[in-house]
Amino acid sequence: MDYKILIVEDEPLLSAALRTKVETLRPEWNVEEELRTVADTVDWIKSNPGPALIFMDIQLADGVCFSIFEQVDVTNKGIIFTTAYDEYAIEAFDVNSIAYLLKPIKTDALKQVFQKVDKVIEIMNQQFNLAPSIDYSKLAEEVSNLQNKYRKRMMVSRGDGYKQVPVDEIAFFSVDEKLTQATTFKQKEYIVDVTLGDLEKELNPEVFFRVNRQFIINIDAIEKVEHYFGSKLFIKLLPNLNPARKVIVSRDKASQVKQWLNQ
């Protein structure tokens, strides 16, 4: 690989975390720079006219990244957008985009993007060689098809049968004695035939987060988060929600939960 790797992210901790993931999954890649602003990115691209693969946050400290493309030519740059905002997706694909990652970026999602990069490497090479224009609408469609299709409903046990419950009505999932239970915002409880591990992969990570081994919480179910013993966190749910056990976040996972809540 003979092109440079750049990370454009205005939050240093997220930038460092992404760099670590990239270099762990692709040790042959060398991340040359981490930038924070539109202005610095424009200057970098002007100083590095050759091919580059750029991981780019959409909302930067001094503006939205799309203004970069109005100031410099990026036709020989491969862009992987990273953002917490779904509404930017279509606009992102209209520019020079290879893929689109939702924050917080998970290793599995990054692996999927790299698989996509591998599949379109021939297109990327054409792009870097200034070949005729690429059909980015088709590329966007291919990327979209690879995006996670998050679960929208659950099949839950009810008496001697089953019923469907929309996922957005579920406040939290919990496990007790190997049984997974879904509790709705209306305090209805259902047994579901899915493990928390599988749910973690199937639910929208912007809405649901596995805060510990026993709970996956809907962000709208949280009233507040309090400090707890040993640098842990205590998640206090809405007053009408009363799980059988306290929702405690370990010290090791506390920073991830804070990042999720702060996106």
C-alpha positions in Angstrom: 0.0 0.0 0.0 1.6 3.3 -1.1 -0.9 5.9 0.1 -0.9 7.8 3.3 -3.4 7.3 6.2 -4.9 10.4 7.9 -7.4 10.6 10.8 -9.5 13.8 11.1 -11.2 13.9 14.5 -11.6 16.8 16.9 -11.8 14.7 20.0 -8.3 13.5 20.9 -9.4 10.4 22.9 -11.6 9.2 20.0 -8.8 9.9 17.5 -6.3 7.9 19.6 -8.7 5.1 20.0 -9.4 4.9 16.3 -5.7 5.0 15.5 -5.1 2.1 17.8 -7.9 0.1 16.2 -6.7 0.8 12.7 -3.1 -0.1 13.4 -4.1 -3.2 15.3 -6.4 -4.5 12.5 -4.1 -3.4 9.7 -0.5 -3.2 11.1 0.8 -2.6 7.6 -1.0 0.7 7.6 0.9 3.8 8.9 -1.3 6.6 10.3 0.8 9.6 9.4 -1.3 12.4 11.0 -4.2 13.1 13.4 -5.9 16.5 12.7 -8.7 18.3 14.5 -10.0 21.1 12.2 -11.2 21.8 8.7 -8.5 24.4 8.2 -5.7 22.0 9.2 -7.1 19.3 6.9 -7.2 21.6 4.0 -3.6 22.6 4.6 -2.6 18.9 4.9 -4.3 17.9 1.6 -2.6 20.8 -0.2 0.7 19.7 1.1 0.0 16.0 0.3 -1.3 15.9 -3.2 -0.8 12.2 -3.6 -3.2 9.3 -2.8 -4.5 9.1 0.8 -7.0 7.2 2.8 -8.8 9.5 5.3 -10.9 8.6 8.3 -12.9 11.8 8.6 -15.3 13.0 11.4 -18.1 15.0 9.9 -18.6 17.6 12.7 -15.2 19.2 13.4 -14.2 21.9 15.8 -14.4 24.7 13.2 -17.2 23.4 11.0 -18.7 20.6 9.0 -16.1 18.6 7.0 -17.9 18.9 3.7 -16.5 22.5 3.4 -13.1 20.8 2.9 -14.2 19.5 -0.4 -15.2 22.9 -1.6 -11.6 24.2 -1.0 -9.4 21.3 -2.2 -9.4 18.5 -4.7 -10.0 15.1 -3.1 -10.5 13.0 -6.2 -7.5 10.9 -5.3 -8.4 10.5 -1.7 -10.5 7.7 -0.2 -12.8 9.0 2.5 -14.2 6.9 5.4 -16.7 9.1 7.3 -17.0 8.7 11.0 -20.0 10.4 12.8 -22.8 10.0 15.3 -25.2 11.7 13.0 -27.3 9.5 10.6 -28.7 12.5 8.7 -25.4 13.2 7.2 -25.1 9.8 5.5 -26.7 10.7 2.1 -24.6 13.9 1.8 -21.5 12.0 2.8 -22.0 9.4 0.0 -22.4 12.2 -2.5 -18.8 13.1 -2.0 -15.7 10.9 -2.4 -16.8 8.3 0.2 -15.8 4.7 0.5 -17.7 3.9 3.7 -19.5 5.4 6.7 -19.0 4.5 10.4 -21.3 5.4 13.3 -19.8 6.4 16.6 -18.9 4.9 19.0 -16.9 2.9 16.5 -16.7 -0.7 17.3 -14.0 -3.1 16.1 -16.5 -5.4 14.3 -17.9 -2.4 12.4 -14.4 -1.3 11.5 -13.6 -4.8 10.2 -16.7 -4.6 8.0 -15.4 -1.3 6.5 -12.0 -2.8 5.8 -13.7 -5.7 4.0 -15.5 -3.1 1.9 -12.2 -1.3 1.3 -10.7 -4.6 0.1 -13.6 -5.2 -2.2 -13.4 -1.8 -3.9 -9.6 -1.6 -3.9 -9.6 -1.8 -7.7 -12.0 1.2 -7.8 -9.8 3.0 -5.3 -6.8 2.4 -7.5 -8.6 3.8 -10.5 -9.6 6.8 -8.4 -6.0 7.4 -7.2 -4.8 7.2 -10.9 -7.3 9.9 -11.8 -9.4 7.5 -13.9 -12.7 8.6 -15.3 -15.3 9.6 -12.7 -16.8 6.8 -10.5 -20.5 6.2 -10.0 -20.6 7.1 -6.4 -24.3 6.6 -6.1 -23.7 2.9 -6.9 -20.8 2.8 -4.4 -23.0 4.4 -1.8 -25.7 1.7 -2.4 -23.1 -1.0 -2.0 -21.9 0.5 1.3 -25.4 0.9 2.5 -26.1 -2.7 1.9 -23.2 -3.6 4.1 -24.3 -1.4 7.0 -25.7 -3.1 10.0 -29.5 -3.8 9.8 -30.5 -3.0 13.3 -33.3 -5.0 14.9 -36.6 -3.1 14.9 -38.8 -5.6 16.8 -38.6 -8.5 19.2 -40.5 -11.7 19.2 -41.4 -12.2 22.9 -43.1 -15.0 24.9 -46.6 -14.3 25.9 -48.7 -17.1 27.6 -48.8 -20.0 25.3 -47.6 -18.0 22.2 -45.6 -15.0 21.1 -46.1 -11.4 20.2 -44.0 -8.7 18.6 -42.7 -5.7 20.6 -41.1 -2.7 18.9 -37.5 -2.3 20.1 -38.0 1.4 20.8 -40.6 0.4 23.5 -38.0 -1.6 25.4 -36.2 0.3 28.3 -33.7 -2.4 29.0 -32.7 -6.0 28.5 -31.4 -8.1 31.5 -30.3 -11.6 32.2 -31.0 -13.7 35.2 -30.2 -17.4 35.6 -29.5 -17.6 31.8 -32.9 -16.2 30.9 -33.0 -12.9 28.9 -35.8 -10.5 29.8 -37.0 -7.4 28.0 -38.6 -4.7 30.1 -40.6 -2.0 28.4 -41.1 1.6 29.4 -44.6 0.6 30.5 -43.0 -1.9 32.9 -44.1 -5.0 31.0 -41.7 -7.8 31.2 -41.1 -10.5 28.5 -38.8 -13.4 28.1 -36.8 -13.3 24.8 -35.0 -16.2 23.2 -31.9 -14.1 22.4 -28.7 -13.8 24.4 -27.4 -10.4 25.5 -24.3 -11.1 23.4 -26.4 -11.5 20.2 -28.6 -8.4 21.1 -25.5 -6.3 21.5 -24.7 -7.0 17.8 -28.3 -6.5 16.6 -29.3 -3.3 18.4 -28.5 0.2 17.3 -25.4 1.2 19.4 -26.5 4.8 19.5 -29.7 3.8 21.4 -28.7 0.7 23.3 -25.5 -0.1 25.2 -24.3 -3.1 27.1 -23.3 -1.5 30.4 -22.3 -4.7 32.1 -22.8 -8.5 31.9 -26.4 -8.3 33.1 -27.8 -5.2 31.3 -28.3 -3.6 27.9 -29.8 -0.2 28.5 -31.9 2.1 26.2 -30.4 5.6 26.5 -33.9 7.1 26.9 -34.4 4.9 30.0 -31.6 6.7 32.0 -32.5 9.4 34.4 -28.9 10.1 35.6 -25.5 8.5 36.2 -23.8 8.8 39.5 -20.3 8.0 40.8 -20.0 4.8 42.7 -17.4 3.1 44.8 -14.1 2.2 43.2 -14.4 4.6 40.2 -17.5 2.7 39.1 -20.7 4.2 37.9 -24.3 3.8 39.1 -26.9 4.2 36.3 -30.2 5.4 37.8 -33.1 4.5 35.5 -36.4 6.4 35.2 -38.5 6.4 38.4 -41.1 3.9 37.0 -38.3 1.4 36.1 -37.2 -0.8 38.9 -34.8 -3.5 37.9 -34.2 -6.3 40.4 -30.5 -5.4 40.7 -28.7 -2.1 40.7 -27.2 -1.2 37.3 -23.5 -0.8 38.1 -20.8 -0.1 35.5 -17.3 -1.3 36.2 -14.3 1.0 36.3 -12.9 -0.5 33.1 -16.2 0.2 31.2 -17.0 3.5 32.7 -15.2 5.6 30.1 -17.0 3.7 27.3 -20.4 4.5 28.9 -19.5 8.1 29.3 -18.4 8.3 25.6 -21.7 6.7 24.6 -23.8 9.1 26.7 -21.8 12.1 25.3 -22.1 11.3 21.6 
